[in-house]
C-alpha cells in the first residue's frame, strides 16, 4: 500500500504519526509519505532513518499557506491518506479536494458529532466583556458549521473516521455508519527495551500528559501522598511527564503550586519547562517508571469524558513502554490491558496500593511481566494485521 500522513499542527501529535509509520512499515512492501512542517521533519526524520523505514517527507514551506500546502497534498494519490490533526485549519481542509481516500482522526467526538451549536452561541454572549474570549467563541460557532460540512463531505466520499479504541468506536457509531469507522491506537509497543525502573532503589511514579488541573486531579493524589510524608518521601519519586500549557483553562499554575507543597515536605517531583519534550527524553523517562498513574478527571463537561468521547494518553504510554497502570476506577481501560492494571476508588486507596508495592516488590514485578505480554498485542505488525484483515 501507498500511505500518506498529514500532520501540520505546530508541535503536533508526533507520537501518533510515529505509530502510523511503524504500523504501515511493518509490511516492507508498503511506502509512507509524511506531509509535515520543518518541526515535524526534525522530530520524525531521525526515527525513519534509525529504523530504515520506507518513508519519505514532503515539507511545508516557511511562507507557504496551509491551503497551498494541502492543495499540493491533494494532488498526490495514496491508498489511504491519514489526517492526524486538523487543529485550527478547518477552512483550509474544507477548500481542498483530495485525490485519495481520507482517514481523519477524531480526537474529541463531542467536538465533531455532539456539535454543541447552542452551547457555542451561549458562550459568545457570556464572553461579551472580554474581546479575545469573544473572538474565540465566535470562531467556535463558525467551526461548528464547518465541521458539519466536513463530516458530510467525507461521508459522501466514503472516507473513514479514525478513533483510538473500541469504546470510542461504539460512541461514534451513534452518528455515522459502522463501515466508516476505523480504530488505530495512538501509540504502539516499541518492542523489548531496557527497563530502567528501580535502579536507584526508589519507586518511581509517572503521570504522563499536560500539567492540567482541568484534566487531572493532582491535588487529591498529592494530598494523599503527603499524609505519608515521613514514610514515603525517601522511597518514591514522582515524574510529571508533560509540558505546562499556557492556556488559563488548563490551570497548570494550580498543579505547580501543589508540586511545591510536596517538595517542601522532602519529596522529589520532576517537572519539565520546555514547550516540547523530545521523544528520546520522554521515552527514557517512561523507561524509569515503576508505575503509571491515571489520575484523570474522567468527566470534563456535560458532553466530554475520557473513555467515551475522547481517550487519554496515559493508557497509550502504558502500551508504548509496557508499564503497569494504577487507574481511577471511573475510567475503564481497554480489555487488553486489564491484567496489568490496578484500579483505585479513592486517592487514599491509591497511595495504600503504592505502599503495598513498595513493601512487596514482587507484586509490581508480576504486573510488569503482564504489561509486557499485553503490550505485544499492540506491536506494529499486530495492529497492521487487524487493520488489513
C-alpha positions as semicolon CSV with decimal commas, in nm:
position;residue;x (nm);y (nm);z (nm)
1;X;0,000;0,000;0,000
2;X;0,095;0,360;-0,055
3;X;0,012;0,555;0,262
4;X;0,004;0,931;0,319
5;X;0,005;1,101;0,661
6;X;-0,063;1,472;0,720
7;X;0,043;1,650;1,041
8;X;0,083;2,029;1,019
9;X;-0,027;2,119;1,372
10;X;0,255;2,311;1,544
11;X;0,425;2,061;1,775
12;X;0,156;1,815;1,675
13;X;0,066;1,456;1,756
14;X;0,402;1,316;1,652
15;X;0,364;1,003;1,865
16;X;0,056;0,920;1,658
17;X;0,242;0,987;1,332
18;X;0,527;0,766;1,453
19;X;0,273;0,493;1,528
20;X;0,130;0,517;1,175
21;X;0,480;0,496;1,024
22;X;0,565;0,190;1,233
23;X;0,230;0,019;1,165
24;X;0,237;0,051;0,787
25;X;0,612;-0,007;0,756
26;X;0,558;-0,339;0,938
27;X;0,488;-0,464;0,584
28;X;0,806;-0,390;0,384
29;X;0,601;-0,371;0,063
30;X;0,431;-0,053;0,185
31;X;0,555;0,303;0,143
32;X;0,467;0,601;0,362
33;X;0,479;0,971;0,275
34;X;0,469;1,217;0,566
35;X;0,337;1,565;0,492
36;X;0,452;1,797;0,770
37;X;0,637;2,117;0,858
38;X;1,003;2,159;0,950
39;X;0,941;2,090;1,318
40;X;0,770;1,763;1,235
41;X;1,051;1,667;0,998
42;X;1,320;1,736;1,260
43;X;1,141;1,513;1,513
44;X;1,029;1,229;1,285
45;X;1,314;1,202;1,035
46;X;1,564;1,052;1,287
47;X;1,309;0,778;1,365
48;X;1,270;0,698;0,997
49;X;1,646;0,695;0,940
50;X;1,731;0,492;1,251
51;X;1,479;0,221;1,161
52;X;1,539;0,243;0,784
53;X;1,166;0,273;0,723
54;X;1,042;0,308;0,365
55;X;0,913;0,659;0,429
56;X;0,969;0,997;0,268
57;X;0,885;1,353;0,369
58;X;0,716;1,643;0,193
59;X;0,784;1,963;0,390
60;X;0,559;2,267;0,411
61;X;0,745;2,580;0,304
62;X;0,808;2,857;0,556
63;X;0,597;3,105;0,359
64;X;0,359;2,850;0,207
65;X;-0,003;2,887;0,319
66;X;-0,188;2,592;0,466
67;X;-0,427;2,589;0,169
68;X;-0,141;2,585;-0,082
69;X;0,040;2,306;0,101
70;X;-0,275;2,096;0,138
71;X;-0,351;2,155;-0,230
72;X;-0,013;2,001;-0,310
73;X;-0,102;1,705;-0,091
74;X;-0,443;1,678;-0,254
75;X;-0,291;1,624;-0,597
76;X;-0,099;1,317;-0,478
77;X;-0,253;0,970;-0,485
78;X;-0,246;0,727;-0,193
79;X;-0,437;0,414;-0,098
80;X;-0,506;0,585;0,233
81;X;-0,442;0,944;0,338
82;X;-0,442;0,988;0,716
83;X;-0,502;1,330;0,870
84;X;-0,352;1,315;1,219
85;X;-0,476;1,654;1,340
86;X;-0,686;1,923;1,173
87;X;-0,607;2,161;1,462
88;X;-0,739;2,507;1,358
89;X;-0,717;2,456;0,982
90;X;-1,082;2,361;0,929
91;X;-1,143;2,608;0,648
92;X;-0,820;2,511;0,472
93;X;-0,912;2,142;0,472
94;X;-1,260;2,231;0,354
95;X;-1,125;2,412;0,046
96;X;-0,903;2,126;-0,071
97;X;-1,010;1,832;-0,284
98;X;-0,804;1,521;-0,205
99;X;-0,747;1,258;-0,474
100;X;-0,701;0,990;-0,208
101;X;-0,943;0,824;0,039
102;X;-0,921;1,034;0,357
103;X;-0,892;0,876;0,703
104;X;-0,950;1,152;0,959
105;X;-0,852;1,107;1,324
106;X;-1,123;1,225;1,562
107;X;-0,966;1,313;1,897
108;X;-1,282;1,459;2,054
109;X;-1,606;1,301;1,937
110;X;-1,823;1,561;2,106
111;X;-1,647;1,841;1,917
112;X;-1,738;1,681;1,586
113;X;-2,059;1,491;1,641
114;X;-2,204;1,636;1,961
115;X;-2,176;1,965;1,768
116;X;-2,271;2,193;2,051
117;X;-2,406;2,484;1,843
118;X;-2,641;2,606;2,118
119;X;-2,363;2,586;2,377
120;X;-2,125;2,770;2,144
121;X;-2,375;3,051;2,089
122;X;-2,431;3,080;2,465
123;X;-2,053;3,107;2,506
124;X;-2,046;3,404;2,266
125;X;-2,286;3,603;2,482
126;X;-2,111;3,504;2,806
127;X;-1,781;3,640;2,668
128;X;-1,904;3,984;2,562
129;X;-1,695;4,151;2,834
130;X;-1,367;4,007;2,702
131;X;-1,280;4,079;2,338
132;X;-1,023;3,794;2,297
133;X;-1,265;3,543;2,452
134;X;-1,547;3,683;2,239
135;X;-1,344;3,637;1,918
136;X;-1,252;3,280;2,018
137;X;-1,615;3,190;2,087
138;X;-1,732;3,341;1,755
139;X;-1,473;3,126;1,575
140;X;-1,604;2,823;1,765
141;X;-1,955;2,889;1,632
142;X;-1,819;2,913;1,277
143;X;-1,620;2,593;1,323
144;X;-1,933;2,401;1,421
145;X;-2,078;2,474;1,078
146;X;-1,752;2,389;0,902
147;X;-1,722;2,060;1,091
148;X;-2,076;1,963;0,997
149;X;-2,000;2,029;0,633
150;X;-1,667;1,841;0,653
151;X;-1,836;1,536;0,804
152;X;-2,098;1,534;0,527
153;X;-1,828;1,581;0,262
154;X;-1,617;1,295;0,397
155;X;-1,914;1,060;0,432
156;X;-2,022;1,130;0,075
157;X;-1,673;1,034;-0,047
158;X;-1,674;0,711;0,156
159;X;-1,387;0,832;0,375
160;X;-1,322;0,696;0,722
161;X;-1,319;0,848;1,069
162;X;-1,047;0,707;1,292
163;X;-1,077;0,670;1,671
164;X;-0,829;0,533;1,920
165;X;-1,012;0,237;2,075
166;X;-1,325;0,023;2,056
167;X;-1,511;0,217;2,326
168;X;-1,482;0,535;2,118
169;X;-1,587;0,334;1,813
170;X;-1,910;0,240;1,990
171;X;-1,975;0,606;2,072
172;X;-1,904;0,746;1,725
173;X;-2,117;0,469;1,571
174;X;-2,419;0,653;1,714
175;X;-2,360;0,920;1,449
176;X;-2,206;0,755;1,141
177;X;-2,220;0,414;0,969
178;X;-2,007;0,140;1,119
179;X;-1,822;0,085;0,792
180;X;-1,692;0,444;0,801
181;X;-1,510;0,388;1,132
182;X;-1,155;0,267;1,184
183;X;-0,966;0,201;1,510
184;X;-0,593;0,278;1,539
185;X;-0,415;0,320;1,875
186;X;-0,236;0,647;1,948
187;X;0,090;0,462;2,004
188;X;0,228;0,113;1,955
189;X;0,460;-0,111;2,152
190;X;0,818;-0,030;2,063
191;X;0,943;-0,377;2,149
192;X;1,157;-0,511;2,428
193;X;1,371;-0,229;2,565
194;X;1,573;-0,185;2,882
195;X;1,354;-0,147;3,190
196;X;1,539;0,110;3,396
197;X;1,292;0,119;3,683
198;X;1,415;0,054;4,034
199;X;1,779;0,109;3,950
200;X;1,827;0,355;4,239
201;X;1,615;0,157;4,482
202;X;1,343;0,424;4,460
203;X;0,986;0,357;4,347
204;X;0,918;0,590;4,054
205;X;0,565;0,702;3,972
206;X;0,499;0,859;3,632
207;X;0,198;1,074;3,540
208;X;0,230;1,145;3,166
209;X;0,048;1,430;2,996
210;X;-0,007;1,803;3,019
211;X;0,014;1,951;3,368
212;X;-0,353;2,039;3,382
213;X;-0,574;2,062;3,689
214;X;-0,865;2,064;3,443
215;X;-0,773;1,722;3,304
216;X;-0,619;1,552;3,608
217;X;-0,670;1,552;3,984
218;X;-0,323;1,621;4,122
219;X;-0,447;1,792;4,436
220;X;-0,617;1,491;4,593
221;X;-0,344;1,250;4,486
222;X;-0,068;1,472;4,623
223;X;-0,266;1,530;4,942
224;X;-0,296;1,155;4,997
225;X;0,078;1,113;4,931
226;X;0,166;1,394;5,174
227;X;-0,028;1,217;5,450
228;X;0,254;0,960;5,446
229;X;0,542;1,202;5,402
230;X;0,770;1,060;5,670
231;X;0,736;0,708;5,530
232;X;0,738;0,782;5,156
233;X;0,947;1,090;5,079
234;X;1,270;0,892;5,053
235;X;1,108;0,590;4,890
236;X;0,922;0,738;4,592
237;X;0,980;0,986;4,311
238;X;0,703;1,142;4,105
239;X;0,763;1,227;3,740
240;X;0,510;1,468;3,588
241;X;0,599;1,382;3,231
242;X;0,437;1,663;3,035
243;X;0,469;2,026;2,944
244;X;0,299;2,315;3,124
245;X;0,026;2,453;2,896
246;X;-0,014;2,830;2,882
247;X;-0,391;2,827;2,834
248;X;-0,559;2,956;3,155
249;X;-0,833;2,694;3,119
250;X;-0,580;2,416;3,182
251;X;-0,493;2,563;3,527
252;X;-0,131;2,446;3,524
253;X;-0,044;2,704;3,789
254;X;-0,256;2,512;4,040
255;X;-0,058;2,197;3,965
256;X;0,277;2,369;4,012
257;X;0,158;2,511;4,346
258;X;0,071;2,158;4,461
259;X;0,412;2,037;4,341
260;X;0,587;2,295;4,559
261;X;0,389;2,177;4,861
262;X;0,514;1,822;4,805
263;X;0,870;1,937;4,751
264;X;0,856;2,133;5,076
265;X;0,784;1,803;5,252
266;X;1,101;1,650;5,106
267;X;0,953;1,467;4,804
268;X;1,133;1,452;4,469
269;X;0,899;1,569;4,191
270;X;1,020;1,611;3,833
271;X;0,864;1,873;3,606
272;X;0,952;1,998;3,257
273;X;0,965;2,358;3,142
274;X;1,022;2,311;2,767
275;X;0,738;2,368;2,520
276;X;0,805;2,023;2,381
277;X;0,965;1,718;2,543
278;X;1,182;1,541;2,283
279;X;1,072;1,183;2,215
280;X;1,405;1,037;2,329
281;X;1,382;1,213;2,667
282;X;1,014;1,120;2,702
283;X;1,083;0,753;2,628
284;X;1,381;0,744;2,865
285;X;1,164;0,889;3,144
286;X;0,898;0,625;3,078
287;X;1,161;0,352;3,098
288;X;1,246;0,466;3,452
289;X;0,888;0,434;3,577
290;X;0,774;0,152;3,802
291;X;0,412;0,255;3,768
292;X;0,200;0,488;3,555
293;X;-0,075;0,663;3,750
294;X;-0,400;0,766;3,580
295;X;-0,550;1,042;3,795
296;X;-0,787;1,171;3,528
297;X;-1,089;1,387;3,591
298;X;-1,291;1,149;3,377
299;X;-1,593;1,374;3,326
300;X;-1,468;1,704;3,183
301;X;-1,805;1,856;3,094
302;X;-2,164;1,755;3,026
303;X;-2,059;1,638;2,677
304;X;-1,693;1,537;2,714
305;X;-1,548;1,246;2,911
306;X;-1,242;1,023;2,892
307;X;-1,321;0,675;2,767
308;X;-1,641;0,783;2,591
309;X;-1,582;1,088;2,371
310;X;-1,201;1,107;2,394
311;X;-0,913;0,900;2,527
312;X;-0,619;0,965;2,750
313;X;-0,252;0,933;2,656
314;X;-0,191;0,761;2,989
315;X;-0,318;0,429;2,853
316;X;-0,114;0,457;2,534
317;X;0,200;0,525;2,735
318;X;0,128;0,204;2,926
319;X;0,122;0,031;2,587
320;X;0,424;0,207;2,440
321;X;0,654;0,144;2,737
322;X;0,496;-0,182;2,861
323;X;0,430;-0,042;3,208
324;X;0,156;-0,130;3,459
325;X;-0,105;0,129;3,546
326;X;-0,281;0,245;3,861
327;X;-0,602;0,397;3,724
328;X;-0,907;0,568;3,869
329;X;-1,199;0,324;3,869
330;X;-1,424;0,572;3,688
331;X;-1,224;0,504;3,370
332;X;-1,223;0,161;3,210
333;X;-0,904;0,063;3,027
334;X;-0,912;-0,133;2,704
335;X;-0,967;-0,506;2,781
336;X;-0,621;-0,598;2,651
337;X;-0,461;-0,417;2,948
338;X;-0,678;-0,542;3,232
339;X;-0,422;-0,786;3,373
340;X;-0,161;-0,508;3,408
341;X;-0,400;-0,251;3,555
342;X;-0,497;-0,188;3,918
343;X;-0,799;0,033;3,987
344;X;-0,846;0,264;4,284
345;X;-1,168;0,406;4,429
346;X;-1,005;0,691;4,623
347;X;-0,667;0,859;4,633
348;X;-0,603;0,729;4,983
349;X;-0,656;0,380;4,842
350;X;-0,420;0,460;4,553
351;X;-0,144;0,553;4,797
352;X;-0,216;0,242;5,003
353;X;-0,165;0,033;4,688
354;X;0,167;0,209;4,621
355;X;0,279;0,147;4,980
356;X;0,193;-0,220;4,933
357;X;0,401;-0,237;4,613
358;X;0,699;-0,091;4,799
359;X;0,663;-0,340;5,085
360;X;0,609;-0,634;4,848
361;X;0,808;-0,559;4,531
362;X;0,728;-0,899;4,383
363;X;0,372;-0,774;4,326
364;X;0,478;-0,490;4,098
365;X;0,716;-0,724;3,917
366;X;0,426;-0,958;3,833
367;X;0,234;-0,660;3,692
368;X;0,536;-0,557;3,485
369;X;0,551;-0,904;3,333
370;X;0,182;-0,881;3,247
371;X;0,236;-0,536;3,098
372;X;0,499;-0,671;2,860
373;X;0,266;-0,951;2,748
374;X;-0,021;-0,709;2,699
375;X;0,183;-0,458;2,500
376;X;0,272;-0,729;2,249
377;X;-0,093;-0,712;2,139
378;X;-0,014;-0,360;2,018
379;X;0,302;-0,433;1,823
380;X;0,308;-0,257;1,482
381;X;0,262;-0,587;1,300
382;X;-0,028;-0,696;1,523
383;X;-0,209;-0,364;1,466
384;X;-0,134;-0,379;1,092
385;X;-0,288;-0,725;1,063
386;X;-0,604;-0,604;1,240
387;X;-0,629;-0,307;1,001
388;X;-0,590;-0,514;0,687
389;X;-0,774;-0,836;0,762
